[in-house]
């Protein structure tokens, strides 16, 4: 087990290093220049002023040197300074991170609340009305882009019915009730895209478990159907379904960029959009690295949890 843990940790670190290199290189290969954006394309500044600002921002150094300075600072928790606001990138991220974390966690919780009961009902009553309805809604959720579902929810519940706020964010520490009201629509928007994935995967796993020999034997011995489903089949189906959790967290972190923009939430997503527009390398590359590191870490923890909980995998590994 310890060898497996060491191997997975080493792989995750290698993935994170490779991701940081790709982020750093790709951003600088994109069209646009932060120096020109900051000075203004039509401002008529002299080449000397452009060279001075490039030197001030450290953009005149070789790209390998720039990468080393950035990654060495990131390891110490110092991501540098924004090219435009001159604020610390760490400070900017710390201000926006709570809203993004809350939106991500809320969307994952709503996803599980919607998908797990639906998957159980679909597997137990396979081919029934609820199963067919779940399959239809899951297909609809997968096909619908998050920004479209977000706009629909915003127009219906925020504009026409006026049941929930259509934009903005209120911190938990400021007002818990208003915070929850502002989180419902964006979290539900992400869940509409995530829940179908969990529903389909868990339903398939449950059908396999309910068709297995131990489930038929338990029912043949007179065990109640409810006990077979919840104490045996669902328990075993949830272990491989844990692997979906890492994908769902990654999907949620990727979706917050659009969802935060649609609902006017001042999180990392909106900060990333602003930084991309301004070509603020220092901020944008740090945000992408943070999101990638979170996804890699969650995937690592999920893999370790599955290995620890499933004796079949431990036996195969030994």
Residue pairs with C-beta under 8 A, 6 or more apart in sequence:
1 307
1 308
1 314
1 317
4 307
4 317
5 304
8 300
8 303
8 304
9 300
12 296
12 297
12 299
12 300
15 296
16 292
16 293
16 296
19 289
19 292
19 293
19 296
20 67
20 71
20 74
20 289
20 292
21 67
23 285
23 288
23 289
23 292
24 63
24 66
24 67
24 70
24 285
25 63
27 281
27 284
27 285
28 63
28 281
30 279
32 279
33 279
34 57
34 59
34 83
34 84
34 278
34 279
34 280
34 281
35 50
35 53
35 54
35 57
35 59
36 50
37 278
37 279
38 53
38 83
38 84
38 278
39 45
39 49
39 50
39 53
51 60
54 60
57 83
58 66
58 69
59 66
61 69
69 80
70 79
70 80
70 282
70 285
73 79
73 80
74 286
74 289
77 90
78 88
78 90
79 88
79 89
79 90
79 93
79 282
79 286
80 88
80 89
80 282
80 286
81 87
81 88
81 89
81 282
82 88
82 89
82 92
82 275
82 280
82 282
82 283
83 278
83 279
83 280
83 281
83 282
83 283
84 278
84 280
85 92
89 282
89 283
89 286
92 271
92 283
93 268
93 271
93 283
93 286
93 287
93 290
96 266
96 267
96 268
96 270
96 271
97 267
97 268
98 171
98 172
99 169
99 171
99 260
99 265
99 266
99 267
99 268
100 253
100 256
100 260
100 267
100 268
100 269
102 172
102 179
102 183
103 183
103 186
103 187
103 190
103 252
103 256
103 259
103 260
103 265
103 267
104 190
104 249
104 252
104 253
104 256
106 183
106 187
107 186
107 187
107 188
107 189
107 190
107 191
107 194
107 252
107 255
108 194
108 245
108 248
108 249
108 252
110 187
110 188
110 191
110 195
111 190
111 191
111 194
111 195
111 198
111 248
112 198
114 191
114 195
114 199
115 194
115 195
115 196
115 198
115 199
115 202
116 198
116 202
118 130
118 134
118 195
118 199
118 203
119 134
119 198
119 199
119 200
119 202
119 203
119 206
120 206
120 229
120 234
121 130
121 131
121 134
122 130
122 131
122 134
122 135
122 199
122 203
123 131
123 202
123 203
123 206
123 207
123 210
123 233
124 206
124 210
124 225
124 229
125 131
126 207
134 199
134 203
137 196
138 195
138 196
138 199
138 200
139 196
141 149
141 192
141 193
141 195
141 196
142 193
142 196
142 197
144 192
144 193
145 193
146 189
146 190
146 192
146 193
146 255
146 258
146 259
147 258
147 259
147 262
149 189
149 192
149 193
150 185
150 186
150 189
150 258
150 259
150 262
150 263
151 262
153 185
153 188
153 189
154 166
154 167
154 185
154 262
154 263
157 163
157 164
157 185
158 164
158 165
158 166
158 167
158 185
159 166
164 181
164 182
164 184
164 185
165 178
165 181
165 182
165 185
166 185
166 263
167 263
167 264
167 265
168 182
168 263
168 264
168 265
169 179
169 182
169 264
169 265
169 266
169 267
170 178
170 179
170 182
171 179
172 179
182 263
182 265
185 263
186 259
186 260
186 262
186 263
186 265
189 259
189 262
189 263
190 251
190 252
190 255
190 256
190 259
193 251
193 255
194 248
194 251
194 252
197 244
197 247
197 248
197 251
198 241
198 244
198 248
201 241
201 244
202 237
202 238
202 241
202 244
205 237
205 240
205 241
206 229
206 233
206 234
206 237
208 237
209 215
209 232
209 233
209 234
209 236
209 237
210 228
210 229
210 233
212 233
214 232
215 228
215 232
215 233
218 227
218 228
218 232
219 225
219 228
239 306
239 309
239 310
240 306
240 310
242 302
242 305
242 306
242 309
243 302
243 303
243 306
245 298
245 302
246 295
246 298
246 299
246 302
246 303
249 294
249 295
249 298
250 295
250 298
250 299
253 291
253 294
253 295
254 291
256 267
256 268
256 269
257 269
257 272
257 273
258 269
259 265
259 269
260 266
260 267
260 268
260 269
260 270
261 269
261 270
261 273
264 270
268 287
268 290
268 291
271 283
271 287
272 283
272 284
272 287
272 288
274 280
275 283
275 284
275 287
276 284
306 313
307 313
307 314
307 317
308 314
